């Protein structure tokens, strides 16, 4: 049984975008989930949405990290 708290999402990508994403994630050493978390987090930061949520989660004692391992959880690549 999984102990982590979160939600799985599925997205449709064009073949070209998927190929570029695969190249990027491999060069960064990330899993697919890790790359999408990273990209979404960066987008939210650029939109100034994430900064207030990070403070809220930190105040609540929750982990909000780009990489699950930083929260004490592990995932397989893929």
PDB file of N, CA, C and O in Angstrom:
ATOM      1  N   UNK A   1       0.848  -1.186   0.000  1.00  0.00           N
ATOM      2  CA  UNK A   1       0.000   0.000   0.000  1.00  0.00           C
ATOM      3  C   UNK A   1       0.892   1.248   0.000  1.00  0.00           C
ATOM      4  O   UNK A   1       1.874   1.316   0.739  1.00  0.00           O
ATOM      5  N   UNK A   2       0.547   2.211  -0.819  1.00  0.00           N
ATOM      6  CA  UNK A   2       1.311   3.455  -0.898  1.00  0.00           C
ATOM      7  C   UNK A   2       1.020   4.330   0.307  1.00  0.00           C
ATOM      8  O   UNK A   2      -0.118   4.427   0.767  1.00  0.00           O
ATOM      9  N   UNK A   3       2.069   4.964   0.807  1.00  0.00           N
ATOM     10  CA  UNK A   3       1.927   5.835   1.971  1.00  0.00           C
ATOM     11  C   UNK A   3       1.920   7.303   1.577  1.00  0.00           C
ATOM     12  O   UNK A   3       1.577   8.159   2.393  1.00  0.00           O
ATOM     13  N   UNK A   4       2.292   7.606   0.344  1.00  0.00           N
ATOM     14  CA  UNK A   4       2.383   9.007  -0.057  1.00  0.00           C
ATOM     15  C   UNK A   4       1.009   9.607  -0.306  1.00  0.00           C
ATOM     16  O   UNK A   4       0.025   8.899  -0.523  1.00  0.00           O
ATOM     17  N   UNK A   5       0.973  10.907  -0.269  1.00  0.00           N
ATOM     18  CA  UNK A   5      -0.276  11.620  -0.492  1.00  0.00           C
ATOM     19  C   UNK A   5      -0.151  12.386  -1.796  1.00  0.00           C
ATOM     20  O   UNK A   5       0.764  13.195  -1.952  1.00  0.00           O
ATOM     21  N   UNK A   6      -1.034  12.150  -2.712  1.00  0.00           N
ATOM     22  CA  UNK A   6      -0.960  12.827  -4.001  1.00  0.00           C
ATOM     23  C   UNK A   6      -2.011  12.286  -4.943  1.00  0.00           C
ATOM     24  O   UNK A   6      -2.891  11.517  -4.556  1.00  0.00           O
ATOM     25  N   UNK A   7      -1.894  12.710  -6.199  1.00  0.00           N
ATOM     26  CA  UNK A   7      -2.863  12.300  -7.211  1.00  0.00           C
ATOM     27  C   UNK A   7      -2.125  12.037  -8.515  1.00  0.00           C
ATOM     28  O   UNK A   7      -1.167  12.737  -8.844  1.00  0.00           O
ATOM     29  N   UNK A   8      -2.566  11.040  -9.248  1.00  0.00           N
ATOM     30  CA  UNK A   8      -1.993  10.744 -10.564  1.00  0.00           C
ATOM     31  C   UNK A   8      -2.805  11.491 -11.614  1.00  0.00           C
ATOM     32  O   UNK A   8      -4.028  11.583 -11.518  1.00  0.00           O
ATOM     33  N   UNK A   9      -2.117  12.019 -12.607  1.00  0.00           N
ATOM     34  CA  UNK A   9      -2.756  12.697 -13.734  1.00  0.00           C
ATOM     35  C   UNK A   9      -2.219  12.089 -15.022  1.00  0.00           C
ATOM     36  O   UNK A   9      -1.078  11.629 -15.080  1.00  0.00           O
ATOM     37  N   UNK A  10      -3.039  12.093 -16.031  1.00  0.00           N
ATOM     38  CA  UNK A  10      -2.604  11.646 -17.348  1.00  0.00           C
ATOM     39  C   UNK A  10      -2.736  12.827 -18.302  1.00  0.00           C
ATOM     40  O   UNK A  10      -3.679  13.613 -18.217  1.00  0.00           O
ATOM     41  N   UNK A  11      -1.770  12.934 -19.210  1.00  0.00           N
ATOM     42  CA  UNK A  11      -1.806  14.022 -20.191  1.00  0.00           C
ATOM     43  C   UNK A  11      -1.567  13.457 -21.582  1.00  0.00           C
ATOM     44  O   UNK A  11      -0.913  12.426 -21.745  1.00  0.00           O
ATOM     45  N   UNK A  12      -2.097  14.135 -22.568  1.00  0.00           N
ATOM     46  CA  UNK A  12      -1.839  13.791 -23.955  1.00  0.00           C
ATOM     47  C   UNK A  12      -0.729  14.703 -24.453  1.00  0.00           C
ATOM     48  O   UNK A  12      -0.788  15.917 -24.258  1.00  0.00           O
ATOM     49  N   UNK A  13       0.289  14.124 -25.101  1.00  0.00           N
ATOM     50  CA  UNK A  13       1.394  14.892 -25.684  1.00  0.00           C
ATOM     51  C   UNK A  13       1.575  14.483 -27.137  1.00  0.00           C
ATOM     52  O   UNK A  13       1.384  13.319 -27.492  1.00  0.00           O
ATOM     53  N   UNK A  14       1.937  15.430 -27.961  1.00  0.00           N
ATOM     54  CA  UNK A  14       2.298  15.076 -29.340  1.00  0.00           C
ATOM     55  C   UNK A  14       3.584  14.253 -29.301  1.00  0.00           C
ATOM     56  O   UNK A  14       4.326  14.307 -28.320  1.00  0.00           O
ATOM     57  N   UNK A  15       3.845  13.503 -30.350  1.00  0.00           N
ATOM     58  CA  UNK A  15       5.065  12.691 -30.415  1.00  0.00           C
ATOM     59  C   UNK A  15       6.301  13.571 -30.287  1.00  0.00           C
ATOM     60  O   UNK A  15       7.267  13.198 -29.621  1.00  0.00           O
ATOM     61  N   UNK A  16       6.272  14.726 -30.918  1.00  0.00           N
ATOM     62  CA  UNK A  16       7.427  15.631 -30.887  1.00  0.00           C
ATOM     63  C   UNK A  16       7.679  16.136 -29.474  1.00  0.00           C
ATOM     64  O   UNK A  16       8.813  16.107 -28.994  1.00  0.00           O
ATOM     65  N   UNK A  17       6.621  16.601 -28.804  1.00  0.00           N
ATOM     66  CA  UNK A  17       6.775  17.103 -27.444  1.00  0.00           C
ATOM     67  C   UNK A  17       7.228  15.989 -26.503  1.00  0.00           C
ATOM     68  O   UNK A  17       8.066  16.215 -25.630  1.00  0.00           O
ATOM     69  N   UNK A  18       6.679  14.790 -26.675  1.00  0.00           N
ATOM     70  CA  UNK A  18       7.079  13.665 -25.839  1.00  0.00           C
ATOM     71  C   UNK A  18       8.555  13.336 -26.036  1.00  0.00           C
ATOM     72  O   UNK A  18       9.271  13.073 -25.070  1.00  0.00           O
ATOM     73  N   UNK A  19       9.005  13.351 -27.280  1.00  0.00           N
ATOM     74  CA  UNK A  19      10.410  13.064 -27.565  1.00  0.00           C
ATOM     75  C   UNK A  19      11.334  14.090 -26.922  1.00  0.00           C
ATOM     76  O   UNK A  19      12.369  13.733 -26.360  1.00  0.00           O
ATOM     77  N   UNK A  20      10.960  15.361 -27.004  1.00  0.00           N
ATOM     78  CA  UNK A  20      11.758  16.419 -26.373  1.00  0.00           C
ATOM     79  C   UNK A  20      11.756  16.278 -24.854  1.00  0.00           C
ATOM     80  O   UNK A  20      12.784  16.474 -24.205  1.00  0.00           O
ATOM     81  N   UNK A  21      10.603  15.938 -24.294  1.00  0.00           N
ATOM     82  CA  UNK A  21      10.499  15.751 -22.849  1.00  0.00           C
ATOM     83  C   UNK A  21      11.363  14.577 -22.390  1.00  0.00           C
ATOM     84  O   UNK A  21      12.016  14.658 -21.350  1.00  0.00           O
ATOM     85  N   UNK A  22      11.368  13.490 -23.157  1.00  0.00           N
ATOM     86  CA  UNK A  22      12.188  12.326 -22.819  1.00  0.00           C
ATOM     87  C   UNK A  22      13.668  12.678 -22.843  1.00  0.00           C
ATOM     88  O   UNK A  22      14.420  12.271 -21.958  1.00  0.00           O
ATOM     89  N   UNK A  23      14.088  13.433 -23.853  1.00  0.00           N
ATOM     90  CA  UNK A  23      15.498  13.848 -23.928  1.00  0.00           C
ATOM     91  C   UNK A  23      15.868  14.717 -22.725  1.00  0.00           C
ATOM     92  O   UNK A  23      16.931  14.542 -22.131  1.00  0.00           O
ATOM     93  N   UNK A  24      14.997  15.643 -22.376  1.00  0.00           N
ATOM     94  CA  UNK A  24      15.266  16.543 -21.250  1.00  0.00           C
ATOM     95  C   UNK A  24      15.326  15.772 -19.939  1.00  0.00           C
ATOM     96  O   UNK A  24      16.246  15.973 -19.146  1.00  0.00           O
ATOM     97  N   UNK A  25      14.360  14.894 -19.701  1.00  0.00           N
ATOM     98  CA  UNK A  25      14.336  14.183 -18.418  1.00  0.00           C
ATOM     99  C   UNK A  25      15.534  13.265 -18.267  1.00  0.00           C
ATOM    100  O   UNK A  25      16.084  13.131 -17.174  1.00  0.00           O
ATOM    101  N   UNK A  26      15.945  12.622 -19.375  1.00  0.00           N
ATOM    102  CA  UNK A  26      17.118  11.750 -19.306  1.00  0.00           C
ATOM    103  C   UNK A  26      18.374  12.560 -18.997  1.00  0.00           C
ATOM    104  O   UNK A  26      19.209  12.130 -18.201  1.00  0.00           O
ATOM    105  N   UNK A  27      18.512  13.724 -19.618  1.00  0.00           N
ATOM    106  CA  UNK A  27      19.697  14.548 -19.370  1.00  0.00           C
ATOM    107  C   UNK A  27      19.705  15.102 -17.946  1.00  0.00           C
ATOM    108  O   UNK A  27      20.768  15.386 -17.394  1.00  0.00           O
ATOM    109  N   UNK A  28      18.513  15.257 -17.349  1.00  0.00           N
ATOM    110  CA  UNK A  28      18.402  15.763 -15.979  1.00  0.00           C
ATOM    111  C   UNK A  28      18.416  14.637 -14.944  1.00  0.00           C
ATOM    112  O   UNK A  28      18.518  14.893 -13.744  1.00  0.00           O
ATOM    113  N   UNK A  29      18.313  13.397 -15.410  1.00  0.00           N
ATOM    114  CA  UNK A  29      18.299  12.261 -14.493  1.00  0.00           C
ATOM    115  C   UNK A  29      17.008  12.138 -13.702  1.00  0.00           C
ATOM    116  O   UNK A  29      17.014  11.666 -12.565  1.00  0.00           O
ATOM    117  N   UNK A  30      15.889  12.565 -14.306  1.00  0.00           N
ATOM    118  CA  UNK A  30      14.591  12.536 -13.634  1.00  0.00           C
ATOM    119  C   UNK A  30      13.708  11.432 -14.195  1.00  0.00           C
ATOM    120  O   UNK A  30      13.880  10.998 -15.334  1.00  0.00           O
ATOM    121  N   UNK A  31      12.764  10.989 -13.380  1.00  0.00           N
ATOM    122  CA  UNK A  31      11.715  10.100 -13.870  1.00  0.00           C
ATOM    123  C   UNK A  31      10.738  10.960 -14.678  1.00  0.00           C
ATOM    124  O   UNK A  31      10.842  12.187 -14.665  1.00  0.00           O
ATOM    125  N   UNK A  32       9.807  10.339 -15.368  1.00  0.00           N
ATOM    126  CA  UNK A  32       8.787  11.122 -16.087  1.00  0.00           C
ATOM    127  C   UNK A  32       7.975  11.958 -15.110  1.00  0.00           C
ATOM    128  O   UNK A  32       7.743  13.144 -15.343  1.00  0.00           O
ATOM    129  N   UNK A  33       7.549  11.347 -14.031  1.00  0.00           N
ATOM    130  CA  UNK A  33       6.786  12.096 -13.032  1.00  0.00           C
ATOM    131  C   UNK A  33       7.611  13.247 -12.475  1.00  0.00           C
ATOM    132  O   UNK A  33       7.103  14.352 -12.284  1.00  0.00           O
ATOM    133  N   UNK A  34       8.877  12.983 -12.219  1.00  0.00           N
ATOM    134  CA  UNK A  34       9.759  14.025 -11.697  1.00  0.00           C
ATOM    135  C   UNK A  34       9.888  15.198 -12.645  1.00  0.00           C
ATOM    136  O   UNK A  34       9.896  16.350 -12.212  1.00  0.00           O
ATOM    137  N   UNK A  35       9.990  14.913 -13.948  1.00  0.00           N
ATOM    138  CA  UNK A  35      10.090  15.990 -14.939  1.00  0.00           C
ATOM    139  C   UNK A  35       8.814  16.822 -14.971  1.00  0.00           C
ATOM    140  O   UNK A  35       8.879  18.051 -15.008  1.00  0.00           O
ATOM    141  N   UNK A  36       7.661  16.170 -14.959  1.00  0.00           N
ATOM    142  CA  UNK A  36       6.406  16.916 -15.019  1.00  0.00           C
ATOM    143  C   UNK A  36       6.172  17.715 -13.743  1.00  0.00           C
ATOM    144  O   UNK A  36       5.645  18.827 -13.796  1.00  0.00           O
ATOM    145  N   UNK A  37       6.567  17.147 -12.571  1.00  0.00           N
ATOM    146  CA  UNK A  37       6.488  17.921 -11.321  1.00  0.00           C
ATOM    147  C   UNK A  37       7.394  19.142 -11.392  1.00  0.00           C
ATOM    148  O   UNK A  37       7.005  20.244 -11.006  1.00  0.00           O
ATOM    149  N   UNK A  38       8.608  18.930 -11.892  1.00  0.00           N
ATOM    150  CA  UNK A  38       9.575  20.019 -12.021  1.00  0.00           C
ATOM    151  C   UNK A  38       9.035  21.116 -12.938  1.00  0.00           C
ATOM    152  O   UNK A  38       9.059  22.296 -12.589  1.00  0.00           O
ATOM    153  N   UNK A  39       8.550  20.712 -14.113  1.00  0.00           N
ATOM    154  CA  UNK A  39       8.045  21.687 -15.089  1.00  0.00           C
ATOM    155  C   UNK A  39       6.836  22.445 -14.547  1.00  0.00           C
ATOM    156  O   UNK A  39       6.750  23.664 -14.699  1.00  0.00           O
ATOM    157  N   UNK A  40       5.912  21.743 -13.922  1.00  0.00           N
ATOM    158  CA  UNK A  40       4.717  22.396 -13.379  1.00  0.00           C
ATOM    159  C   UNK A  40       5.087  23.341 -12.236  1.00  0.00           C
ATOM    160  O   UNK A  40       4.539  24.437 -12.123  1.00  0.00           O
ATOM    161  N   UNK A  41       6.014  22.908 -11.400  1.00  0.00           N
ATOM    162  CA  UNK A  41       6.457  23.767 -10.301  1.00  0.00           C
ATOM    163  C   UNK A  41       7.091  25.041 -10.834  1.00  0.00           C
ATOM    164  O   UNK A  41       6.811  26.130 -10.333  1.00  0.00           O
ATOM    165  N   UNK A  42       7.946  24.915 -11.848  1.00  0.00           N
ATOM    166  CA  UNK A  42       8.582  26.101 -12.445  1.00  0.00           C
ATOM    167  C   UNK A  42       7.537  27.032 -13.057  1.00  0.00           C
ATOM    168  O   UNK A  42       7.643  28.250 -12.917  1.00  0.00           O
ATOM    169  N   UNK A  43       6.538  26.481 -13.729  1.00  0.00           N
ATOM    170  CA  UNK A  43       5.472  27.299 -14.306  1.00  0.00           C
ATOM    171  C   UNK A  43       4.730  28.062 -13.216  1.00  0.00           C
ATOM    172  O   UNK A  43       4.487  29.262 -13.348  1.00  0.00           O
ATOM    173  N   UNK A  44       4.377  27.375 -12.152  1.00  0.00           N
ATOM    174  CA  UNK A  44       3.655  28.019 -11.055  1.00  0.00           C
ATOM    175  C   UNK A  44       4.506  29.095 -10.380  1.00  0.00           C
ATOM    176  O   UNK A  44       3.986  30.123  -9.947  1.00  0.00           O
ATOM    177  N   UNK A  45       5.821  28.852 -10.292  1.00  0.00           N
ATOM    178  CA  UNK A  45       6.714  29.876  -9.755  1.00  0.00           C
ATOM    179  C   UNK A  45       6.722  31.112 -10.649  1.00  0.00           C
ATOM    180  O   UNK A  45       6.638  32.239 -10.160  1.00  0.00           O
ATOM    181  N   UNK A  46       6.823  30.897 -11.960  1.00  0.00           N
ATOM    182  CA  UNK A  46       6.847  32.019 -12.908  1.00  0.00           C
ATOM    183  C   UNK A  46       5.549  32.810 -12.870  1.00  0.00           C
ATOM    184  O   UNK A  46       5.548  34.016 -13.118  1.00  0.00           O
ATOM    185  N   UNK A  47       4.450  32.142 -12.564  1.00  0.00           N
ATOM    186  CA  UNK A  47       3.158  32.816 -12.490  1.00  0.00           C
ATOM    187  C   UNK A  47       2.911  33.412 -11.101  1.00  0.00           C
ATOM    188  O   UNK A  47       1.834  33.947 -10.837  1.00  0.00           O
ATOM    189  N   UNK A  48       3.898  33.321 -10.225  1.00  0.00           N
ATOM    190  CA  UNK A  48       3.806  33.817  -8.842  1.00  0.00           C
ATOM    191  C   UNK A  48       2.661  33.181  -8.068  1.00  0.00           C
ATOM    192  O   UNK A  48       2.082  33.814  -7.184  1.00  0.00           O
ATOM    193  N   UNK A  49       2.333  31.950  -8.388  1.00  0.00           N
ATOM    194  CA  UNK A  49       1.278  31.222  -7.695  1.00  0.00           C
ATOM    195  C   UNK A  49       1.878  30.359  -6.585  1.00  0.00           C
ATOM    196  O   UNK A  49       1.284  30.203  -5.518  1.00  0.00           O
ATOM    197  N   UNK A  50       3.044  29.809  -6.844  1.00  0.00           N
ATOM    198  CA  UNK A  50       3.620  28.833  -5.925  1.00  0.00           C
ATOM    199  C   UNK A  50       4.145  29.450  -4.641  1.00  0.00           C
ATOM    200  O   UNK A  50       4.049  28.823  -3.586  1.00  0.00           O
ATOM    201  N   UNK A  51       4.689  30.641  -4.690  1.00  0.00           N
ATOM    202  CA  UNK A  51       5.361  31.192  -3.517  1.00  0.00           C
ATOM    203  C   UNK A  51       4.446  31.282  -2.294  1.00  0.00           C
ATOM    204  O   UNK A  51       4.885  30.987  -1.183  1.00  0.00           O
ATOM    205  N   UNK A  52       3.207  31.676  -2.471  1.00  0.00           N
ATOM    206  CA  UNK A  52       2.300  31.760  -1.326  1.00  0.00           C
ATOM    207  C   UNK A  52       1.906  30.380  -0.830  1.00  0.00           C
ATOM    208  O   UNK A  52       1.709  30.190   0.370  1.00  0.00           O
ATOM    209  N   UNK A  53       1.788  29.405  -1.738  1.00  0.00           N
ATOM    210  CA  UNK A  53       1.444  28.040  -1.338  1.00  0.00           C
ATOM    211  C   UNK A  53       2.594  27.398  -0.567  1.00  0.00           C
ATOM    212  O   UNK A  53       2.358  26.656   0.387  1.00  0.00           O
ATOM    213  N   UNK A  54       3.837  27.675  -0.968  1.00  0.00           N
ATOM    214  CA  UNK A  54       4.985  27.113  -0.262  1.00  0.00           C
ATOM    215  C   UNK A  54       4.974  27.595   1.182  1.00  0.00           C
ATOM    216  O   UNK A  54       5.169  26.802   2.103  1.00  0.00           O
ATOM    217  N   UNK A  55       4.750  28.876   1.384  1.00  0.00           N
ATOM    218  CA  UNK A  55       4.711  29.409   2.753  1.00  0.00           C
ATOM    219  C   UNK A  55       3.590  28.749   3.541  1.00  0.00           C
ATOM    220  O   UNK A  55       3.784  28.374   4.697  1.00  0.00           O
ATOM    221  N   UNK A  56       2.427  28.604   2.934  1.00  0.00           N
ATOM    222  CA  UNK A  56       1.288  27.974   3.617  1.00  0.00           C
ATOM    223  C   UNK A  56       1.622  26.540   4.015  1.00  0.00           C
ATOM    224  O   UNK A  56       1.367  26.140   5.151  1.00  0.00           O
ATOM    225  N   UNK A  57       2.192  25.762   3.091  1.00  0.00           N
ATOM    226  CA  UNK A  57       2.523  24.370   3.382  1.00  0.00           C
ATOM    227  C   UNK A  57       3.624  24.266   4.428  1.00  0.00           C
ATOM    228  O   UNK A  57       3.591  23.380   5.282  1.00  0.00           O
ATOM    229  N   UNK A  58       4.599  25.169   4.364  1.00  0.00           N
ATOM    230  CA  UNK A  58       5.661  25.140   5.361  1.00  0.00           C
ATOM    231  C   UNK A  58       5.093  25.449   6.739  1.00  0.00           C
ATOM    232  O   UNK A  58       5.488  24.826   7.724  1.00  0.00           O
ATOM    233  N   UNK A  59       4.179  26.392   6.817  1.00  0.00           N
ATOM    234  CA  UNK A  59       3.541  26.729   8.091  1.00  0.00           C
ATOM    235  C   UNK A  59       2.723  25.558   8.627  1.00  0.00           C
ATOM    236  O   UNK A  59       2.608  25.378   9.839  1.00  0.00           O
ATOM    237  N   UNK A  60       2.152  24.757   7.712  1.00  0.00           N
ATOM    238  CA  UNK A  60       1.345  23.593   8.100  1.00  0.00           C
ATOM    239  C   UNK A  60       2.208  22.362   8.372  1.00  0.00           C
ATOM    240  O   UNK A  60       1.689  21.326   8.787  1.00  0.00           O
ATOM    241  N   UNK A  61       3.528  22.464   8.141  1.00  0.00           N
ATOM    242  CA  UNK A  61       4.432  21.336   8.347  1.00  0.00           C
ATOM    243  C   UNK A  61       4.378  20.309   7.238  1.00  0.00           C
ATOM    244  O   UNK A  61       4.842  19.186   7.431  1.00  0.00           O
ATOM    245  N   UNK A  62       3.822  20.652   6.070  1.00  0.00           N
ATOM    246  CA  UNK A  62       3.734  19.736   4.941  1.00  0.00           C
ATOM    247  C   UNK A  62       4.952  19.911   4.043  1.00  0.00           C
ATOM    248  O   UNK A  62       5.539  20.991   3.969  1.00  0.00           O
ATOM    249  N   UNK A  63       5.319  18.832   3.366  1.00  0.00           N
ATOM    250  CA  UNK A  63       6.440  18.888   2.431  1.00  0.00           C
ATOM    251  C   UNK A  63       5.923  19.289   1.063  1.00  0.00           C
ATOM    252  O   UNK A  63       5.012  18.656   0.530  1.00  0.00           O
ATOM    253  N   UNK A  64       6.501  20.338   0.491  1.00  0.00           N
ATOM    254  CA  UNK A  64       6.199  20.705  -0.886  1.00  0.00           C
ATOM    255  C   UNK A  64       7.534  20.790  -1.594  1.00  0.00           C
ATOM    256  O   UNK A  64       8.242  21.792  -1.489  1.00  0.00           O
ATOM    257  N   UNK A  65       7.874  19.738  -2.315  1.00  0.00           N
ATOM    258  CA  UNK A  65       9.186  19.627  -2.941  1.00  0.00           C
ATOM    259  C   UNK A  65       9.031  19.204  -4.388  1.00  0.00           C
ATOM    260  O   UNK A  65       8.028  18.603  -4.773  1.00  0.00           O
ATOM    261  N   UNK A  66      10.042  19.529  -5.185  1.00  0.00           N
ATOM    262  CA  UNK A  66      10.046  19.109  -6.579  1.00  0.00           C
ATOM    263  C   UNK A  66      10.281  17.610  -6.707  1.00  0.00           C
ATOM    264  O   UNK A  66       9.824  16.983  -7.662  1.00  0.00           O
ATOM    265  N   UNK A  67      10.985  17.048  -5.753  1.00  0.00           N
ATOM    266  CA  UNK A  67      11.371  15.648  -5.846  1.00  0.00           C
ATOM    267  C   UNK A  67      10.836  14.902  -4.630  1.00  0.00           C
ATOM    268  O   UNK A  67      11.094  15.300  -3.493  1.00  0.00           O
ATOM    269  N   UNK A  68      10.089  13.818  -4.865  1.00  0.00           N
ATOM    270  CA  UNK A  68       9.458  13.070  -3.782  1.00  0.00           C
ATOM    271  C   UNK A  68      10.459  12.620  -2.734  1.00  0.00           C
ATOM    272  O   UNK A  68      10.143  12.607  -1.544  1.00  0.00           O
ATOM    273  N   UNK A  69      11.681  12.245  -3.162  1.00  0.00           N
ATOM    274  CA  UNK A  69      12.673  11.747  -2.233  1.00  0.00           C
ATOM    275  C   UNK A  69      12.968  12.762  -1.140  1.00  0.00           C
ATOM    276  O   UNK A  69      13.324  12.387  -0.023  1.00  0.00           O
ATOM    277  N   UNK A  70      12.823  14.054  -1.455  1.00  0.00           N
ATOM    278  CA  UNK A  70      13.057  15.090  -0.458  1.00  0.00           C
ATOM    279  C   UNK A  70      12.002  15.046   0.630  1.00  0.00           C
ATOM    280  O   UNK A  70      12.206  15.607   1.707  1.00  0.00           O
ATOM    281  N   UNK A  71      10.880  14.393   0.375  1.00  0.00           N
ATOM    282  CA  UNK A  71       9.809  14.259   1.363  1.00  0.00           C
ATOM    283  C   UNK A  71       9.875  12.886   2.037  1.00  0.00           C
ATOM    284  O   UNK A  71       8.959  12.512   2.770  1.00  0.00           O
ATOM    285  N   UNK A  72      10.953  12.134   1.794  1.00  0.00           N
ATOM    286  CA  UNK A  72      11.104  10.825   2.417  1.00  0.00           C
ATOM    287  C   UNK A  72      10.374   9.724   1.697  1.00  0.00           C
ATOM    288  O   UNK A  72      10.131   8.666   2.278  1.00  0.00           O
ATOM    289  N   UNK A  73      10.006   9.945   0.417  1.00  0.00           N
ATOM    290  CA  UNK A  73       9.312   8.930  -0.368  1.00  0.00           C
ATOM    291  C   UNK A  73      10.166   8.597  -1.579  1.00  0.00           C
ATOM    292  O   UNK A  73      11.039   9.376  -1.962  1.00  0.00           O
ATOM    293  N   UNK A  74       9.920   7.455  -2.175  1.00  0.00           N
ATOM    294  CA  UNK A  74      10.710   7.010  -3.318  1.00  0.00           C
ATOM    295  C   UNK A  74       9.808   6.612  -4.455  1.00  0.00           C
ATOM    296  O   UNK A  74       8.672   6.182  -4.255  1.00  0.00           O
ATOM    297  N   UNK A  75      10.341   6.762  -5.672  1.00  0.00           N
ATOM    298  CA  UNK A  75       9.594   6.312  -6.852  1.00  0.00           C
ATOM    299  C   UNK A  75      10.579   5.705  -7.837  1.00  0.00           C
ATOM    300  O   UNK A  75      11.759   6.055  -7.849  1.00  0.00           O
ATOM    301  N   UNK A  76      10.091   4.804  -8.651  1.00  0.00           N
ATOM    302  CA  UNK A  76      10.917   4.208  -9.688  1.00  0.00           C
ATOM    303  C   UNK A  76      10.908   5.089 -10.907  1.00  0.00           C
ATOM    304  O   UNK A  76       9.947   5.817 -11.158  1.00  0.00           O
ATOM    305  N   UNK A  77      12.001   5.019 -11.680  1.00  0.00           N
ATOM    306  CA  UNK A  77      12.023   5.766 -12.943  1.00  0.00           C
ATOM    307  C   UNK A  77      11.028   5.160 -13.899  1.00  0.00           C
ATOM    308  O   UNK A  77      10.819   3.947 -13.911  1.00  0.00           O
ATOM    309  N   UNK A  78      10.405   6.022 -14.715  1.00  0.00           N
ATOM    310  CA  UNK A  78       9.491   5.503 -15.732  1.00  0.00           C
ATOM    311  C   UNK A  78       8.202   6.167 -15.784  1.00  0.00           C
ATOM    312  O   UNK A  78       7.356   5.810 -16.603  1.00  0.00           O
TER     313      UNK A  78
END
